[in-house]
Amino acid sequence: MINNTIARRYAKALVQLGSEADLIDRFSEELAAMDRLFAGNGELRAAFGNPAFTAEQKKEIMKELVAKANCSELVGNFLLLLVDKNRVAFLDQIVQTYKKLADEHSGVIRPFIRTAFPLDDAQVASIQGALEKKTGKKVVPQVTVDQTLLGGVVTQIGDTAFDSSVKTQLKRIQDILQKG
């Protein structure tokens, strides 16, 4: 719980900075790149968690990473602030929270769409258009094929599911027949 609070506080501050400078998407890309760098390098994560390294050494390492990643000045300063406050360990949570808050700010939703068979671009566009009309937001669908479905589509937006799968429809018919 405390970790989520910390991540939310830092992410919210960065979203506010990004919105003021109209750089929310750029910040998202830069943070995602840094998160991938840390996620893929255990030694790097260990270095920032190691008390044998001084704060100045950690800051120098972060400055080099920021320069190599070609991060903007604001994101670079943000990452150095994480080093100063000893919060680098929360970077992955901050990045995930930032993405959610940035989407909320930009009016974007990212529904998960599961289908029994691969969809072509026209089908995805049709579903996307219907969801945009229903929600009034920009939709960036994440489509996956789920072999456990017999047919149809299951769309998950946050806590809401739109289940038009064949399995669910058959279950409804069964319930109706059993109840008479």
N, C-alpha and C positions, 0 to 999 in steps of 0.2 A: 504494500500500500504506500509506504513512504517512497519507494522507488518510483512509483507511478506519479506521485505528487511532484517529486523532483523533476522527472522527465517532462511533465506537463508544464511546469513553471518555466523551464528553459526553452521548451519548444514554443510556448505561447509568446515569449519575449522575442524569439527569432521570427515568428510569423508576423508579429507587429512591425518589426524592423523591415522585413521583406515586403510587406504591403505598403509601407510608407515609401519605399524606394522602387516599388513595382518589380521586385525581383524574387517573388515567392517561388516560381518554377526553377529559376537558376539556383537558388539556395537549396531546393529539394534535390537537384541533380548533384550539387557539390557535396551535400551531406551524405547522400546515398553512396557516392564514390568513396568518401572517407570511411563510411561504415563498412563497405565491402573490403577496403584495405585492412581495417582492423579485424574483421571477421575471418579473413583469409590468412592472417599472420598471428599465430599464437605467441611468438617471441615479442612482437610489438605490444600486444595486450599485456604480456607479462612485464615488460619494461615499465609501462605506466602504472602497474600495480606494485612494482618492486620498491620498497622503501630505501634500498641502497642507492637509487638514483635520486639526486637532489631535484628540487623543483625547477631550478635553472636548467639542468640537463634535460629534463622532460620538456621544458619549454623550447629548447633548441631542437630537440627531435621533432616536436610538433611544428615548429617554424619550417623545418626542412620538408616535412610532409605536405604542409600547406603550399609551399612554393612548388613542389613537384606536381601536386594535384591542380595547380593553377587556380586556387580558390580565390574568390573575391575577398576584398579587405574585411568586410563585415563578417563573413563566415570564418575567415582566418582569426579575427579577433575573438569571435565566439568560441572557437576551438581552444585558443589560448586561455580564455576565461575558464573553460572546463578543466584545463591543466591547473590553473591557479586555485580553483575551488576543489580540486581532487575529485572531479566528476567524470573523467574520461571513461570510467567503467560503465557509465550509464548511456554512452553514446548511442548504442543500438536502440534503447528504449526512447531516447530523445528523438532519434530519426523517425521511428515509427509513429510517435505522437505528433511530430511535426507534420508528417504526411497527412494524418487524419485532420489536424487543425487547418492545414493549408487547403485541403479539399473542402472543408466546411466553409472556409473564407471565400473560396473561389466558386462555390456552388457546384461542386463535382461529387458524383457518387460513383463507386466502383463495385458494381454488383458481380457476384460469382454466378455464372451460368453453367449448369451441368446438363449435358445432353447425352443421349444414347449413341449418337453418331456424329461425326464431324459436320459442322455447319459451314456453308459457303458464305462468302462476304455479304451477299444480298440478304441472307437469312439473319446474319448477325446485325446488319444495318436495320432490318425490319424490327428486330427485338429492341435494339438500341433506340430507335425512333419512338416505339411504343412506350418504353420506360421514360424517355425524356418528356413525352407528352403527359404521362401519368404523374411524374414527380416534379416537373418544371425545372429540372436541373440537368446539367451536362452529364452524360453517362459515358463512362469508360469501362466497357464490359471486359470481364476476365473469363473466357470460355474454356471449359475443360470437358473432355469426353469421359463419361462414367459408364463403364461396361455393366454395372449392376442395374442400370435402368433398362427397361424393356423398350421404351420409346418415350418421346415427349421431352419436355424441358423443365428443369427446376431452377428458379432464379432466387438467389438469396441477397437481400439488401439489408445489411445490418442484422437486426433481429427478426425481420419479416421475410417469410418465404412464400413464393408463388409457385405452387407445385402443380404442374399440368402434365405430370408423367403418366404414362399408361398404367403403371403399377398402382398409383393413387386412384386413378379413375376406376380401375377394376375393383379396388377395395371399396369405393363408394357404391358401386353397383351391387357388390356382394352385401353390403350393409343394408341397402334398400330392399333387396330380395329377402334377406333374413327377417327384416322387421315387417315385411308384407305390406 
